[in-house]
Amino acid sequence: MSQDSEEETLKKRVKENLDDLDSWIEFGNFYLRKKNFVEAEKAFRKAIALDAKQAVSWFQLALTLNGKGDLDEAEKAYRETIKISPDFINGWFNLALLLAQKNDFTGAKEAYEELLKINPQDSGAWMNLGIVHKKLKNTKEAMTAYRTSLNIDPSSPQAAYNFALLLDINKEVTEAESVLRKALDFNPFCTILLKLLFAILGINFYVPAIVSANSKKTFKFASYEAIIVGDIIASGRILYEYVLFLYEQGKHEPIYFVSAEKNLMAMETGSAGYFLCAFDADGHKNFGLNASLNDLEYFTKKALEVVASKFELSSEDMPKLD
């Protein structure tokens, strides 16, 4: 069903069933998904007029008001949600987020603490509580919150990054290094973590800004191992199609990167192709634009050529490609 057809169907449904609570909620959700906050608010307020004791109606209204940027009214709606349903975890979580957005960090702290009474194993709430404590300059409490978050979910790169950064600020370098290395075991292609590790250790090394990626190909040759990653989520203004991570065999940190990348301007102008680039201790080097680097096989060939040139490897040293 098209959106127009769905809208007409929902309009007909509420017109024929003006007192049907579920119809108004569904109508509001339709507009909320479309980010038509004005119409969504009308629908949810109609639902509330029909039954003001339904927590879901208040929660959806709060989401709508939040989307509109009406933060004070959204806060009132979230508070009504949890007044009706005190165990409504998403109500507490969203209220805490909104209060932090309003710079009411004490209120946000209290909301996260209430949530954690209901679900003490919510690693995301513990991490966000750590952020709030840091804003309040409660360093000890922030560290406890980050540590608890990581004990629940040791794979969380954001909690690890925040915790390690705070540890480093407080001159607890050994633990900061340990936190990052453990996080990198779970997230080996998260170069945001790697960059912080290098900074803490005083290592000057340029890295691509990658949040997460998936391994596509692995090669072992000479004394090296190369892993090519794709499905990349990046941080910042650069889009990476593929990146080659080069390691010395048996070592955990990459020693070189080759990337197929384009910047935000190129994406906005629809420029064809990607730049072939490399990262190491000397900086970021651009080898020029190439229209075929979005092809995995072609990128693999070009990236390995860059590696061979950089490390003076012969054709006999390099892996044989199909």
C-alpha positions in Angstrom: 0.0 0.0 0.0 1.3 3.4 -0.9 1.7 6.1 1.7 -1.1 8.1 0.1 -3.4 5.1 0.2 -2.5 4.3 3.7 -3.2 7.9 4.8 -6.6 7.8 3.1 -7.5 4.5 4.7 -6.5 5.8 8.2 -8.5 9.0 7.6 -11.6 7.0 6.7 -11.0 4.7 9.7 -10.9 7.5 12.3 -13.8 9.3 10.6 -15.9 6.2 10.9 -14.7 5.4 14.4 -14.2 8.7 16.2 -14.0 7.1 19.6 -11.7 4.3 18.6 -8.5 4.8 20.6 -6.3 2.4 18.6 -7.3 4.1 15.3 -6.1 7.5 16.6 -2.8 6.0 17.9 -2.2 4.3 14.6 -3.1 7.5 12.7 -0.6 9.4 14.9 2.1 6.8 14.3 1.6 7.1 10.6 2.3 10.9 10.7 5.1 10.4 13.2 6.9 8.1 10.8 6.6 10.7 8.1 7.8 13.4 10.6 4.6 15.3 10.1 4.7 16.4 13.7 1.8 18.8 13.5 -0.7 16.1 12.4 0.8 13.5 14.6 0.3 15.8 17.7 -3.4 16.3 16.7 -3.9 12.5 16.5 -2.2 11.7 19.8 -4.0 14.5 21.7 -7.2 13.1 20.3 -6.2 9.7 21.7 -5.4 11.2 25.1 -8.7 13.0 25.1 -10.4 9.6 24.7 -8.3 7.9 27.4 -5.8 10.0 29.4 -4.6 6.9 31.3 -2.9 5.2 28.3 0.9 5.5 28.8 1.6 4.7 25.1 -0.4 7.7 23.9 1.5 10.1 26.2 4.8 8.5 25.1 4.0 8.8 21.4 3.0 12.4 22.0 6.3 13.0 23.8 8.2 11.7 20.8 6.2 14.0 18.6 6.8 17.1 20.7 10.5 16.1 20.9 10.6 15.9 17.2 9.0 19.4 16.9 11.6 20.8 19.2 9.1 21.6 21.9 11.2 20.2 24.7 9.3 21.6 27.7 6.0 20.1 26.5 7.8 16.8 25.6 9.2 16.6 29.1 5.7 17.0 30.5 4.5 14.2 28.3 7.3 11.9 29.2 6.6 12.6 32.9 3.0 11.8 32.4 4.0 8.5 30.7 6.0 7.3 33.7 3.4 8.6 36.2 0.9 6.3 34.5 3.4 3.5 34.0 6.4 3.8 36.4 8.2 0.8 34.9 8.1 2.2 31.3 11.8 1.9 30.6 11.7 3.8 27.3 9.9 6.6 29.0 12.7 7.0 31.6 15.4 6.6 29.0 13.9 9.2 26.6 13.2 11.6 29.5 16.9 11.3 30.6 18.0 12.0 27.0 15.8 15.0 26.8 16.9 16.5 30.1 20.5 16.1 29.1 19.6 17.9 25.8 18.2 20.7 28.0 21.4 20.7 30.0 19.5 19.6 33.1 22.2 17.0 34.0 21.0 16.5 37.5 17.6 15.7 36.3 19.0 13.3 33.7 21.1 11.6 36.3 18.0 11.0 38.4 16.1 9.6 35.4 18.8 7.2 34.6 19.0 6.1 38.2 15.3 5.4 38.2 15.6 3.4 35.0 18.5 1.4 36.5 16.4 0.4 39.5 14.0 -1.2 37.0 16.7 -2.7 34.8 20.1 -2.7 36.4 21.6 -4.6 33.4 20.9 -1.8 30.9 24.5 -1.1 29.7 23.4 1.8 27.6 21.8 3.5 30.5 25.0 3.0 32.6 27.1 4.5 29.8 24.8 7.5 29.5 24.8 7.9 33.3 28.6 8.0 33.0 28.4 10.8 30.5 26.0 12.8 32.8 28.3 12.3 35.8 31.2 13.6 33.8 29.2 16.7 32.9 28.5 17.1 36.6 32.2 16.7 37.3 31.5 13.6 39.3 34.6 11.8 38.1 34.5 8.8 40.4 30.9 8.2 39.8 31.4 8.5 36.0 34.2 5.9 36.1 32.0 3.5 38.1 29.2 3.9 35.6 31.5 3.3 32.6 33.1 0.3 34.3 29.6 -1.2 35.0 28.5 -0.6 31.4 31.5 -2.5 30.1 31.1 -5.3 32.7 27.6 -5.8 31.2 28.6 -5.3 27.6 32.4 -5.5 27.1 31.9 -5.1 23.3 30.6 -1.5 23.6 33.1 0.8 21.7 31.5 4.0 22.9 31.6 3.0 26.6 35.2 1.9 26.2 36.2 5.1 24.4 34.5 7.3 27.0 36.0 5.3 29.9 39.5 5.2 28.5 39.4 9.0 27.7 38.4 9.7 31.3 41.1 7.4 32.7 43.7 9.1 30.6 42.6 12.5 31.7 43.1 11.3 35.3 46.6 9.9 34.5 45.4 6.2 34.8 47.2 5.3 31.6 47.7 1.6 32.2 44.0 1.0 32.8 43.1 3.2 29.8 45.3 1.1 27.6 43.9 -2.1 28.9 40.3 -0.9 28.3 41.1 0.1 24.7 42.9 -3.2 23.9 40.0 -5.2 25.3 37.5 -3.2 23.3 39.6 -3.6 20.1 39.5 -7.4 20.6 35.7 -7.0 20.1 35.9 -4.2 17.5 39.2 -4.8 15.6 38.2 -2.3 12.8 37.1 0.5 15.1 39.9 2.9 14.3 38.3 5.5 16.6 39.4 3.3 19.5 42.8 2.7 17.8 43.4 6.4 17.4 42.8 7.1 21.1 45.1 4.2 22.0 47.9 5.6 19.8 47.4 9.0 21.4 47.5 7.7 24.9 50.7 5.7 24.1 52.2 8.8 22.4 52.3 7.1 19.0 52.1 9.4 16.0 50.0 7.6 13.4 47.3 8.7 11.0 44.2 6.4 10.7 40.9 6.5 8.8 37.9 7.4 11.0 36.0 4.1 11.1 33.4 3.2 13.7 32.7 -0.3 12.4 33.2 -2.5 9.4 33.0 -6.1 8.2 35.9 -8.2 7.0 35.7 -9.1 3.2 39.0 -10.6 2.4 42.1 -11.8 4.3 45.6 -12.4 2.9 48.8 -13.6 4.5 52.1 -13.0 2.6 55.7 -12.4 3.5 55.6 -11.4 7.2 52.3 -9.5 6.8 48.5 -10.1 7.1 46.1 -7.9 5.1 42.4 -7.6 5.9 40.1 -5.8 3.6 37.0 -4.4 5.1 33.7 -3.1 3.7 30.2 -2.1 5.0 32.0 0.7 6.7 30.4 3.1 9.1 32.6 6.2 9.3 32.9 9.1 11.7 33.2 12.5 10.0 33.1 13.8 6.5 34.8 10.9 4.7 33.0 8.0 3.1 35.1 4.8 2.9 34.0 2.1 0.4 36.8 -0.3 1.3 39.9 -0.1 3.5 42.9 -2.5 3.7 44.3 -3.0 7.2 47.9 -4.2 7.1 49.4 -6.0 10.1 52.7 -7.6 10.9 51.8 -11.2 11.5 51.2 -11.8 15.2 50.8 -8.2 16.0 47.5 -6.6 17.0 47.8 -3.0 15.8 47.8 -2.2 12.0 50.9 -0.6 10.6 49.4 0.7 7.4 46.0 1.5 5.8 44.9 1.8 2.1 41.5 3.2 1.5 39.0 3.9 -1.3 37.4 7.2 -0.1 35.5 10.3 -1.0 34.7 13.4 0.9 31.4 15.0 1.6 31.8 17.6 -1.2 32.4 14.8 -3.7 29.3 12.9 -2.4 27.1 16.0 -2.6 28.3 16.8 -6.2 27.9 13.2 -7.3 31.6 13.0 -8.4 32.3 9.6 -9.9 34.9 7.3 -8.4 36.9 7.2 -5.2 40.4 8.4 -4.2 43.0 5.7 -3.5 44.7 6.8 -0.3 47.1 5.5 2.4 47.7 6.2 6.1 50.8 5.7 8.2 53.0 7.5 10.6 54.0 10.0 7.9 50.4 11.1 7.3 47.7 10.7 4.7 48.7 10.2 1.0 46.4 10.6 -1.9 47.2 8.5 -5.1 44.4 10.1 -7.2 40.9 9.5 -8.4 39.8 6.1 -9.8 36.4 5.3 -11.1 36.6 1.5 -10.3 37.6 1.5 -6.7 34.0 0.6 -5.6 34.7 -2.9 -7.1 36.1 -5.1 -4.4 38.3 -7.2 -6.7 39.8 -4.1 -8.3 40.3 -2.3 -5.0 42.1 -5.4 -3.7 44.5 -5.4 -6.6 45.3 -1.7 -6.4 45.6 -1.7 -2.6 48.0 -4.6 -2.6 50.1 -2.8 -5.3 50.3 0.2 -2.9 51.4 -2.1 -0.1 54.0 -3.8 -2.3 55.5 -0.5 -3.3 55.5 0.9 0.2 57.2 -2.1 1.8 59.4 -3.0 -1.3 57.9 -6.4 -1.8 58.4 -8.4 -5.0 55.7 -10.1 -7.0 56.8 -13.4 -5.5 56.1 -12.0 -2.0 52.6 -10.9 -2.8 49.5 -13.1 -2.7 48.2 -14.5 -6.0 44.8 -13.1 -6.9 42.1 -15.1 -8.7 
